[in-house]
Amino acid sequence: MFKRLTLLWSVVRGDARQLWFALRHPAAPGWLKVGTALIALYLLSPVDIVPDWLPVIGVLDDLVLVPLAIRWLLRRLPPDVAEAAARRRG
């Protein structure tokens, strides 16, 4: 279980960094900024698909939905922005 969480964290951290670099790119599309703001709002909002007060399941939806949303945004980036963000990500 701990190995899976470590792997998930490394993927999310890498994707989040790539998303950050894509947001800062001069050619970043407006929908990327809106999508990222919606992801942040979802994380900070007390309203969830599954309430956080439910043991395990409440946090699990955040651990699944947020990385999927980030990956979904990254896959829709224009090629030049995606390439530049991937290069900066390291």
N, C-alpha and C positions, 0 to 999 in steps of 0.2 A: 504494500500500500504506500509506504513512504517513498519507494522508488518511483512509483507512478506520479505521485505529487511533485517530486523533484523534476521529473521529465516535463510534466505539465507546466510547472513554474518556468522552466527554461524556455519552453516554446512560447508561452504567453509573454515573458519578458522580452524575448527577441522580436516577436510580432509587435508588441507595444512600442518598442524602440523604432522599428521600421515605420510604424504608423506615425510616430512623433516626427521622424525625419520627413515623411511624405507630407505631413501637415505644414511643415516649414518650407517646403519647396515652393518656389515662386509660381509654378504652373499647377499647383494643387487645385483640383476642382472644388467648387463650393459645396457640392454634395458630400465631399469627404469631411469637411468641417462640421456640417450639420449631423452627419452620421456619428462622428466622434463625440460631438456634444450630447447626442442622444444616448450613447453608450455610457458616458460619464453621468448623465442624469439618472439612468437606470441604476447604476451602482450606488449613487448617493440617495436615491429616492427610498422612502420607507415603504412605498407600494411596490410589490414584487409579484411575479407570476405565482410563485410559491412563497408564502411568508417565511421570513428568516427565523421566526421563533419556533418553527417545526424542527425538531432535531434532525441533523444530517441533511435531510431533503431540502430544507430552507436555504442552506448555504450552497448545496450542490447545484441548484439552478444557476446561481451566479458563476460558479466554477465552470459550468458548461456553456451557458449562453454568451457570456462576455468574450471568451476566446473565439467562439464561432463567429460572433459578430465582427470582431477585429479581423479575423481571417477573411471573412466575406468582403469587407471593405477593401482589404489589401488586394484581393483578386480582381477587383474592378478598377484598379488604378490605371491611368493611361501608362503605356509602356515606358515612356521617358521618365515619368515620376517614380514608377515602381523600380526601375533600374537604378536611379540615383539614390533612392531611399535604401535599397538593398546594399548598395556599395557603402553607404555611410554606416549602415548597421554593423558591418564588419563581418 
